[in-house]
Amino acid sequence: MAKKYSNQAEEYYKKGQYKQALLFTQKADNLKKKALGKKQPNSLSPEQNKQLTLYMNQAIKYQQKGDFKQALPFYEKSYHLSQEVLGTKDYVTLTSLNGLALCEYNEW
């Protein structure tokens, strides 16, 4: 089921529906946490999850308005937090990295 949610998140992201993509990414992550237990080393604390969601939502808001300069610092924060806790290959980390790349590309 987590894989299904991850695939749906990817489809929403490709369509530019970033809020929906984030929602399905979080659903997939929650299922993974349930399956692996609370002692999973690469899981976000509730506070970290709240902070990461805030960063991503702010970045997406600015990006949707075409204000990539304002979106960039929020993608940077979400990338660093998710990379530190979830690792470099996690879907959330890669989503943040993709957001960074889009901002850099559009500002270039």
SULUR-V663006 format. One record per helix or strand. SS is the DSSP state (H for helix, E for strand). FROM is the first residue (numbers start at 1). TO is the last residue. Records with the same first field share a line. If there is no record, write none. Layout:
SS->FROM-TO, FROM-TO
This chain:
H->2-14, 18-36, 46-64, 68-86, 91-107
